Amino acid sequence: MLYAQSPEATMCQSISYNFFIQFLNSVANGDVLMPTGIKVNLSDVYLFYTGSKYVPITYDSSKYVLEFKLNDSRNRFRPSCKTCDGCGKLTIPIVERYEDMVEGWIDAICNLVSGFTTA
């Protein structure tokens, strides 16, 4: 979340949100590959976000928060998450290019596959 909600900040968040939706659609279509050539699937993204590969029957999307964080060239930011029982917060970088969003998510999911995530 940006602290100063200027029109520019709102526009950047909107662009990054659209990139995130585009990324999810690309994952659903099988168009996103890890460096090993394995397709990223939605259960990997969901596992990163919630800690589980499966959507629970009692899923309540209002318990999950999507937050945007400014990405600068000095402190390259990757998606991060905080999960606990029944709630979670996903922090997504504000990026200028769709490719940066995809690169960040592939890195995050590769870390998850390796057994750790960075916050």
C-alpha positions in Angstrom: 0.0 0.0 0.0 1.3 3.4 -0.9 1.1 5.9 1.9 0.4 9.0 -0.2 -2.6 8.2 -2.4 -1.9 10.5 -5.2 -3.6 10.0 -8.6 -0.3 8.7 -9.9 -0.1 6.1 -7.1 -3.6 5.0 -7.6 -3.0 4.6 -11.4 0.2 2.6 -10.7 -1.6 0.3 -8.3 -4.3 -0.2 -10.9 -1.8 -1.1 -13.6 0.0 -3.5 -11.3 -3.4 -5.1 -10.3 -4.2 -5.6 -14.0 -0.7 -7.1 -14.5 -1.4 -9.5 -11.6 -4.8 -10.5 -13.2 -3.1 -11.0 -16.6 -0.5 -13.1 -14.9 -3.1 -15.3 -13.2 -4.9 -15.8 -16.6 -1.6 -16.7 -18.2 -0.9 -19.3 -15.5 -4.4 -20.7 -15.9 -3.7 -21.0 -19.6 -0.4 -22.8 -19.1 1.6 -19.9 -20.6 4.0 -19.3 -17.6 7.1 -21.5 -17.3 9.7 -21.8 -14.6 13.3 -21.7 -15.7 13.3 -25.5 -15.7 10.6 -25.5 -18.3 7.9 -26.7 -15.9 4.6 -24.9 -16.1 3.5 -22.8 -13.2 0.0 -23.8 -12.1 -2.6 -22.0 -10.1 -2.2 -24.3 -7.1 1.4 -23.1 -6.8 0.3 -19.5 -6.7 -2.5 -20.4 -4.2 0.0 -22.3 -2.1 2.3 -19.3 -2.0 -0.6 -17.0 -1.0 -2.4 -19.2 1.6 -0.1 -22.0 2.5 -2.4 -24.6 1.0 -2.7 -26.0 -2.5 -6.5 -26.5 -2.1 -9.3 -24.0 -1.8 -11.2 -24.9 1.4 -14.9 -25.4 1.2 -15.4 -22.5 3.6 -13.2 -20.1 1.6 -13.8 -16.4 2.4 -12.0 -14.1 0.1 -12.6 -11.1 2.5 -10.0 -12.7 4.9 -7.2 -12.3 2.4 -5.7 -8.9 1.7 -3.9 -7.7 -1.4 -1.4 -4.9 -0.8 0.8 -3.1 -3.2 4.3 -1.9 -2.4 6.5 0.5 -4.4 9.3 -1.3 -6.3 12.5 0.8 -6.7 15.6 -0.1 -8.6 17.8 -0.3 -5.5 15.6 -2.6 -3.4 14.2 -5.1 -5.9 11.0 -6.4 -4.4 9.4 -9.7 -4.9 5.9 -10.9 -4.0 5.7 -11.9 -0.3 2.9 -13.2 1.9 2.0 -13.6 5.5 -0.4 -16.4 6.3 -2.0 -17.7 9.5 -5.1 -19.7 10.2 -7.9 -18.3 8.1 -6.3 -15.1 6.9 -3.5 -13.9 4.8 -1.8 -10.8 3.2 -0.2 -10.9 -0.2 2.1 -8.0 -0.9 2.7 -7.4 -4.6 5.3 -5.0 -6.1 4.2 -2.0 -8.2 5.9 -2.6 -11.5 6.1 -0.8 -14.8 6.2 -3.8 -17.1 4.2 -7.0 -17.1 7.5 -9.0 -17.6 8.7 -7.7 -14.2 5.5 -9.1 -12.6 6.0 -12.5 -14.2 9.7 -12.6 -13.3 8.9 -11.8 -9.6 6.3 -14.4 -9.4 8.4 -17.1 -11.0 11.2 -16.3 -8.5 8.7 -16.5 -5.6 7.3 -19.8 -6.8 10.8 -21.3 -7.4 11.7 -20.3 -3.8 8.5 -22.0 -2.6 9.3 -25.2 -4.6 12.8 -25.1 -3.0 11.1 -25.0 0.5 11.3 -21.4 1.5 9.8 -18.0 0.9 11.3 -14.6 1.5 9.3 -11.9 3.1 
